[in-house]
Amino acid sequence: MWQALVDFVASILRYLYDFTVSIGIPSYGLAIILLTLIIKVVLYPLTQKQMYSMKKMQELQPKVNEIQKKYKKNPEKANQAIMELYKEHKANPMSGCFPLLLQMPILIALFQALQKFQYKDLGASFLWIPHLKNPDPYYIIPVLVAVTTYMQSKLTTPATNTNTGPAANTQKMMLYFMPIFIGYISINFPSGLGLYWIFFSIFGTIQQMYINRQPDLQKGEAGGK
């Protein structure tokens, strides 16, 4: 079952590479970007609802801050009031984890597929990358992985009016720690996998920006911005 998923991902990559050959631009890098776009489109209906939920969390953050300030000396009461607030507005505080968990099987399958993928010499290099099956010798891919992960995380992290408190500190730590951690572990990844992660984050950032602007668009306030 799992091997079938790995083989399926590899077969799609081969098909997309053949497509780049047919249009006169043989490139596994371009094929990986197209594969990323296809995966993003396939997952779009599932991730859209979660991104709306994250947007709702951002909108509720000022009220959460008020509750935390009101029950400053009673954390249990504060947590109860915050959960009731989320329930009232149908917001899920765990929604931010879902898109990442959702793509993990695909990411692992892609990782295994790219590790054993039989590249043809033509089109195996991409921009500054000598060969997509190997880690980037110039460490540009890990840096871009960290930067694009931060960009997407920044859009989905609720803004806080206060700079203190366990919740605010945890948010700040995760906002900076996760991009650095993912960038660090990608140092040893095949460059093709890093390329997938970069463009998946870029497409996700564009999708989140679109969703974040939708309320303003409905009000006719963002159309000219």
DRENZA-788847 format. One record per residue (C-alpha): residue in three letters; x, y, z. Coordinates in Angstrom, 3 decimals, always signed. Example, Ala and Ser with C-alpha at 12.3 -4.5 7.8 and 13.67 -1.06 7.14 Angstrom:
<vexlos>
   type         xx         yy         zz
    ALA    +12.300     -4.500     +7.800
    SER    +13.670     -1.060     +7.140
</vexlos>
This chain:
<vexlos>
   type         xx         yy         zz
    MET     +0.000     +0.000     +0.000
    TRP     +2.681     +2.508     +1.056
    GLN     +5.050     +1.448     -1.715
    ALA     +2.207     +1.909     -4.172
    LEU     +1.900     +5.563     -3.045
    VAL     +5.667     +6.078     -3.452
    ASP     +5.579     +4.515     -6.931
    PHE     +2.556     +6.633     -7.830
    VAL     +4.338     +9.853     -6.866
    ALA     +7.413     +8.792     -8.854
    SER     +5.295     +7.940    -11.905
    ILE     +3.623    +11.377    -11.810
    LEU     +7.053    +13.024    -11.613
    ARG     +8.241    +11.029    -14.627
    TYR     +5.114    +12.028    -16.550
    LEU     +5.616    +15.702    -15.730
    TYR     +9.273    +15.480    -16.725
    ASP     +8.232    +13.975    -20.066
    PHE     +5.862    +16.936    -20.412
    THR     +8.728    +19.408    -19.926
    VAL    +10.676    +17.488    -22.585
    SER     +7.736    +17.727    -24.984
    ILE     +7.641    +21.529    -24.652
    GLY    +11.400    +21.792    -25.159
    ILE    +12.359    +22.628    -21.528
    PRO    +13.574    +19.323    -20.060
    SER    +13.754    +19.973    -16.315
    TYR    +13.095    +17.857    -13.243
    GLY    +13.002    +21.089    -11.222
    LEU    +10.105    +22.378    -13.299
    ALA     +8.444    +18.951    -13.037
    ILE     +8.693    +19.101     -9.220
    ILE     +7.142    +22.598     -9.194
    LEU     +4.265    +21.356    -11.367
    LEU     +3.855    +18.345     -9.059
    THR     +3.707    +20.705     -6.073
    LEU     +1.016    +22.772     -7.771
    ILE     -1.031    +19.641     -8.555
    ILE     -0.782    +18.428     -4.937
    LYS     -1.791    +21.882     -3.699
    VAL     -4.834    +21.919     -5.980
    VAL     -5.838    +18.384     -4.904
    LEU     -5.551    +19.318     -1.208
    TYR     -7.203    +22.720     -1.647
    PRO    -10.751    +21.696     -0.652
    LEU     -9.401    +20.122     +2.536
    THR     -6.987    +22.890     +3.543
    GLN     -9.358    +25.751     +2.704
    LYS    -11.681    +25.022     +5.643
    GLN     -8.719    +24.802     +8.008
    MET     -7.294    +28.097     +6.764
    TYR    -10.637    +29.772     +7.334
    SER    -10.551    +28.411    +10.866
    MET     -7.057    +29.859    +11.398
    LYS     -8.304    +33.199    +10.119
    LYS    -11.116    +33.002    +12.656
    MET     -8.535    +32.361    +15.395
    GLN     -6.709    +35.537    +14.376
    GLU     -9.922    +37.541    +14.512
    LEU    -10.707    +36.207    +17.996
    GLN     -7.251    +36.951    +19.389
    PRO     -8.182    +40.416    +20.808
    LYS    -11.046    +38.813    +22.762
    VAL     -8.692    +36.071    +23.955
    ASN     -6.302    +38.760    +25.205
    GLU     -9.163    +40.444    +27.081
    ILE    -10.128    +37.153    +28.747
    GLN     -6.540    +36.434    +29.755
    LYS     -6.267    +39.917    +31.230
    LYS     -9.621    +39.603    +33.033
    TYR     -8.761    +36.238    +34.616
    LYS     -5.075    +36.922    +35.065
    LYS     -5.059    +35.347    +38.522
    ASN     -7.233    +32.382    +37.566
    PRO     -5.728    +30.516    +34.562
    GLU     -8.266    +27.688    +34.810
    LYS    -11.167    +30.123    +34.532
    ALA     -9.399    +31.890    +31.652
    ASN     -8.915    +28.632    +29.714
    GLN    -12.567    +27.715    +30.254
    ALA    -13.741    +31.106    +28.993
    ILE    -11.433    +30.891    +25.959
    MET    -12.720    +27.417    +25.054
    GLU    -16.301    +28.719    +25.309
    LEU    -15.343    +31.620    +23.032
    TYR    -13.873    +29.223    +20.455
    LYS    -16.949    +26.996    +20.688
    GLU    -19.299    +29.951    +20.254
    HIS    -17.494    +31.059    +17.083
    LYS    -16.843    +27.485    +15.841
    ALA    -13.070    +27.971    +15.901
    ASN    -10.688    +25.043    +16.323
    PRO     -7.411    +25.887    +18.116
    MET     -5.804    +22.739    +16.645
    SER     -6.637    +23.698    +13.079
    GLY     -3.163    +25.072    +12.397
    CYS     -1.672    +21.592    +12.734
    PHE     -4.061    +19.927    +10.309
    PRO     -2.615    +21.127     +6.969
    LEU     +0.857    +20.023     +8.054
    LEU     -0.380    +16.624     +9.252
    LEU     -2.417    +16.242     +6.089
    GLN     +0.559    +16.610     +3.799
    MET     +2.966    +14.513     +5.876
    PRO     +2.146    +11.155     +4.133
    ILE     +2.610    +12.855     +0.754
    LEU     +5.823    +14.515     +1.920
    ILE     +7.241    +11.211     +3.208
    ALA     +6.217     +9.418     +0.007
    LEU     +7.832    +12.193     -2.046
    PHE    +10.972    +11.995     +0.118
    GLN    +11.304     +8.258     -0.507
    ALA    +10.459     +8.645     -4.188
    LEU    +13.103    +11.356     -4.699
    GLN    +15.741     +9.382     -2.769
    LYS    +15.463     +6.414     -5.138
    PHE    +14.350     +8.308     -8.237
    GLN    +16.255     +7.421    -11.400
    TYR    +17.066    +10.799    -12.929
    LYS    +18.135    +11.152    -16.502
    ASP    +21.156    +13.400    -16.889
    LEU    +19.226    +15.873    -19.030
    GLY    +17.374    +18.280    -16.735
    ALA    +18.661    +16.891    -13.417
    SER    +20.290    +20.223    -12.528
    PHE    +18.187    +23.264    -11.679
    LEU    +19.364    +26.867    -11.444
    TRP    +22.362    +26.756     -9.044
    ILE    +21.683    +23.139     -7.943
    PRO    +24.116    +20.650     -9.588
    HIS    +21.815    +17.634     -9.126
    LEU    +18.351    +17.500     -7.565
    LYS    +18.942    +14.079     -5.982
    ASN    +21.690    +15.514     -3.739
    PRO    +21.594    +18.144     -0.949
    ASP    +22.279    +21.726     -2.010
    PRO    +26.068    +22.228     -1.616
    TYR    +25.555    +25.994     -1.277
    TYR    +22.872    +25.741     +1.481
    ILE    +20.563    +28.103     -0.419
    ILE    +17.706    +25.570     -0.414
    PRO    +17.696    +25.177     +3.430
    VAL    +17.680    +28.981     +3.827
    LEU    +14.740    +29.337     +1.417
    VAL    +12.939    +26.463     +3.171
    ALA    +13.255    +28.333     +6.489
    VAL    +12.235    +31.707     +5.001
    THR     +9.153    +30.417     +3.149
    THR     +8.075    +28.350     +6.172
    TYR     +8.329    +31.504     +8.297
    MET     +6.299    +33.483     +5.753
    GLN     +3.442    +31.000     +5.903
    SER     +3.636    +30.622     +9.698
    LYS     +3.566    +34.402    +10.145
    LEU     +0.277    +34.627     +8.254
    THR     -1.348    +31.935    +10.400
    THR     -0.060    +33.105    +13.779
    PRO     -2.623    +35.171    +15.700
    ALA     -1.425    +38.690    +16.499
    THR     -1.158    +39.472    +20.185
    ASN     -1.555    +42.834    +21.842
    THR     +0.688    +41.820    +24.698
    ASN     +4.226    +40.519    +24.601
    THR     +4.014    +38.558    +27.820
    GLY     +2.304    +35.432    +29.066
    PRO     +2.838    +31.724    +28.328
    ALA     +0.617    +31.703    +25.225
    ALA     +2.354    +34.692    +23.622
    ASN     +5.779    +33.263    +24.442
    THR     +4.856    +29.863    +22.984
    GLN     +3.550    +31.491    +19.793
    LYS     +6.740    +33.493    +19.392
    MET     +8.915    +30.447    +20.016
    MET     +7.033    +28.317    +17.476
    LEU     +7.016    +31.148    +14.917
    TYR    +10.817    +31.280    +14.883
    PHE    +11.785    +27.792    +16.045
    MET     +9.860    +25.709    +13.495
    PRO    +11.231    +27.476    +10.356
    ILE    +14.774    +27.206    +11.712
    PHE    +14.271    +23.545    +12.644
    ILE    +12.763    +22.602     +9.264
    GLY    +15.466    +24.569     +7.447
    TYR    +18.140    +22.770     +9.496
    ILE    +16.884    +19.246     +8.817
    SER    +16.489    +20.067     +5.117
    ILE    +20.285    +20.497     +4.857
    ASN    +20.546    +16.743     +4.300
    PHE    +17.410    +16.428     +2.143
    PRO    +17.582    +15.869     -1.617
    SER    +17.400    +19.315     -3.224
    GLY    +14.279    +18.205     -5.099
    LEU    +12.450    +17.680     -1.815
    GLY    +13.556    +21.099     -0.578
    LEU    +12.293    +22.598     -3.825
    TYR     +8.912    +20.949     -3.234
    TRP     +8.730    +22.352     +0.314
    ILE     +9.631    +25.882     -0.825
    PHE     +6.946    +26.044     -3.483
    PHE     +4.367    +24.288     -1.297
    SER     +4.939    +27.036     +1.297
    ILE     +4.770    +29.768     -1.360
    PHE     +1.489    +28.423     -2.775
    GLY     +0.170    +28.036     +0.794
    THR     +1.126    +31.631     +1.596
    ILE     -0.707    +32.903     -1.484
    GLN     -3.768    +30.817     -0.544
    GLN     -3.731    +32.120     +3.049
    MET     -3.331    +35.736     +1.860
    TYR     -6.355    +35.279     -0.405
    ILE     -8.424    +33.863     +2.460
    ASN     -7.262    +36.580     +4.866
    ARG     -8.409    +39.277     +2.429
    GLN    -11.791    +37.729     +1.702
    PRO    -13.759    +39.516     +4.485
    ASP    -12.406    +42.842     +3.226
    LEU    -13.255    +41.885     -0.329
    GLN    -16.804    +41.101     +0.729
    LYS    -17.010    +44.559     +2.283
    GLY    -15.502    +46.110     -0.823
    GLU    -12.587    +47.485     +1.217
    ALA     -9.662    +45.629     -0.295
    GLY    -10.418    +45.680     -3.967
    GLY     -8.227    +48.671     -4.671
    LYS     -5.322    +47.644     -2.454
</vexlos>
